[in-house]
């Protein structure tokens, strides 16, 4: 149940294109709020709300030195999303394998008759 809540937070954070673009920027390394906000046509308070969502989901962490806040990626939470997607992929691959076996059996029966 706790793991599900963590996945919910992560997928909620990833559901927004602005937040995904911020994460893409941060994949190059830590950046300040002003550096992260520069490419977006958005008021700073609205942009900071996106950063808050990312930080609450723990996809990023920040530190403040003086008046400058710098963000960086927290890779551990990405593993939650990766694990969830991997489990779904394995489930569907298993279903497709069973379907493939069934089709092959039908073809063999047709060829014998």
MIMI-158639 format. One record per residue (C-alpha): residue number from 0; residue in three letters; x, y, z. Coordinates in steps of 0.25 Angstrom, whole numbers, plus 2048, in hexadecimal, padded with zeros to 3 digits. Layout:
<nodes>
<seq->NUM type->ala east->X north->Y up->Z> $
...
</nodes>
This chain:
<nodes>
<seq->0 type->unk east->800 north->800 up->800> $
<seq->1 type->unk east->80B north->80A up->803> $
<seq->2 type->unk east->812 north->806 up->7F7> $
<seq->3 type->unk east->806 north->809 up->7EF> $
<seq->4 type->unk east->805 north->817 up->7F5> $
<seq->5 type->unk east->813 north->81A up->7F1> $
<seq->6 type->unk east->810 north->815 up->7E3> $
<seq->7 type->unk east->804 north->81E up->7E3> $
<seq->8 type->unk east->80C north->82A up->7E7> $
<seq->9 type->unk east->817 north->827 up->7DD> $
<seq->10 type->unk east->80D north->825 up->7D1> $
<seq->11 type->unk east->805 north->832 up->7D5> $
<seq->12 type->unk east->812 north->83A up->7D5> $
<seq->13 type->unk east->816 north->833 up->7C7> $
<seq->14 type->unk east->808 north->836 up->7C1> $
<seq->15 type->unk east->80B north->845 up->7BE> $
<seq->16 type->unk east->813 north->848 up->7B2> $
<seq->17 type->unk east->81A north->854 up->7B9> $
<seq->18 type->unk east->81F north->84B up->7C5> $
<seq->19 type->unk east->824 north->841 up->7BB> $
<seq->20 type->unk east->82B north->84C up->7B3> $
<seq->21 type->unk east->831 north->851 up->7C1> $
<seq->22 type->unk east->836 north->843 up->7C3> $
<seq->23 type->unk east->83C north->842 up->7B6> $
<seq->24 type->unk east->844 north->84F up->7B9> $
<seq->25 type->unk east->848 north->84A up->7C6> $
<seq->26 type->unk east->84E north->83D up->7BF> $
<seq->27 type->unk east->859 north->846 up->7BB> $
<seq->28 type->unk east->85C north->849 up->7C9> $
<seq->29 type->unk east->858 north->852 up->7D4> $
<seq->30 type->unk east->851 north->860 up->7D1> $
<seq->31 type->unk east->84C north->86C up->7D8> $
<seq->32 type->unk east->83D north->870 up->7D8> $
<seq->33 type->unk east->840 north->87B up->7CE> $
<seq->34 type->unk east->848 north->872 up->7C5> $
<seq->35 type->unk east->83D north->868 up->7C5> $
<seq->36 type->unk east->832 north->872 up->7C3> $
<seq->37 type->unk east->838 north->87A up->7B8> $
<seq->38 type->unk east->833 north->871 up->7AC> $
<seq->39 type->unk east->825 north->872 up->7B1> $
<seq->40 type->unk east->81B north->87D up->7AE> $
<seq->41 type->unk east->815 north->87D up->7BC> $
<seq->42 type->unk east->814 north->885 up->7C8> $
<seq->43 type->unk east->81F north->881 up->7D3> $
<seq->44 type->unk east->814 north->87E up->7DE> $
<seq->45 type->unk east->80D north->874 up->7D4> $
<seq->46 type->unk east->81B north->86E up->7D0> $
<seq->47 type->unk east->81F north->86C up->7DF> $
<seq->48 type->unk east->812 north->864 up->7E1> $
<seq->49 type->unk east->817 north->85A up->7D7> $
<seq->50 type->unk east->824 north->859 up->7DE> $
<seq->51 type->unk east->81D north->857 up->7EB> $
<seq->52 type->unk east->815 north->84B up->7E5> $
<seq->53 type->unk east->822 north->845 up->7E0> $
<seq->54 type->unk east->829 north->847 up->7EE> $
<seq->55 type->unk east->81D north->842 up->7F5> $
<seq->56 type->unk east->81D north->835 up->7EC> $
<seq->57 type->unk east->82C north->835 up->7F0> $
<seq->58 type->unk east->830 north->834 up->7E1> $
<seq->59 type->unk east->839 north->840 up->7E4> $
<seq->60 type->unk east->83F north->847 up->7F0> $
<seq->61 type->unk east->844 north->855 up->7F2> $
<seq->62 type->unk east->84D north->85D up->7FB> $
<seq->63 type->unk east->84E north->86B up->7FE> $
<seq->64 type->unk east->85B north->873 up->7FE> $
<seq->65 type->unk east->858 north->882 up->802> $
<seq->66 type->unk east->84C north->886 up->7F8> $
<seq->67 type->unk east->84F north->87B up->7EE> $
<seq->68 type->unk east->848 north->86E up->7EE> $
<seq->69 type->unk east->84E north->863 up->7E6> $
<seq->70 type->unk east->847 north->856 up->7E2> $
<seq->71 type->unk east->84C north->849 up->7DE> $
<seq->72 type->unk east->846 north->83B up->7DA> $
<seq->73 type->unk east->844 north->830 up->7E5> $
<seq->74 type->unk east->845 north->824 up->7DC> $
<seq->75 type->unk east->840 north->81A up->7E7> $
<seq->76 type->unk east->831 north->81E up->7E4> $
<seq->77 type->unk east->832 north->81C up->7D5> $
<seq->78 type->unk east->835 north->80D up->7D9> $
<seq->79 type->unk east->826 north->80D up->7DE> $
<seq->80 type->unk east->821 north->810 up->7D1> $
<seq->81 type->unk east->82B north->807 up->7CA> $
<seq->82 type->unk east->827 north->7FC up->7D3> $
<seq->83 type->unk east->818 north->7FE up->7D0> $
<seq->84 type->unk east->819 north->7FF up->7C1> $
<seq->85 type->unk east->823 north->7F3 up->7C1> $
<seq->86 type->unk east->818 north->7EA up->7C9> $
<seq->87 type->unk east->80D north->7EF up->7BF> $
<seq->88 type->unk east->817 north->7EB up->7B3> $
<seq->89 type->unk east->81A north->7DD up->7B9> $
<seq->90 type->unk east->80B north->7DB up->7BA> $
<seq->91 type->unk east->807 north->7DE up->7AC> $
<seq->92 type->unk east->813 north->7D7 up->7A6> $
<seq->93 type->unk east->80F north->7CB up->7AE> $
<seq->94 type->unk east->800 north->7CC up->7A8> $
<seq->95 type->unk east->806 north->7CE up->79A> $
<seq->96 type->unk east->80E north->7C2 up->79C> $
<seq->97 type->unk east->802 north->7B9 up->7A0> $
<seq->98 type->unk east->7FA north->7BF up->794> $
<seq->99 type->unk east->805 north->7BC up->78B> $
<seq->100 type->unk east->806 north->7AD up->790> $
<seq->101 type->unk east->7F7 north->7AC up->78E> $
<seq->102 type->unk east->7F7 north->7B1 up->780> $
<seq->103 type->unk east->803 north->7A7 up->77D> $
<seq->104 type->unk east->7FA north->79C up->783> $
<seq->105 type->unk east->7EF north->7A0 up->77A> $
<seq->106 type->unk east->7F7 north->7A0 up->76E> $
<seq->107 type->unk east->7FD north->793 up->771> $
<seq->108 type->unk east->7EF north->78D up->772> $
<seq->109 type->unk east->7EB north->793 up->765> $
<seq->110 type->unk east->7F7 north->78D up->75E> $
<seq->111 type->unk east->7F4 north->77F up->763> $
<seq->112 type->unk east->7E5 north->780 up->75F> $
</nodes>
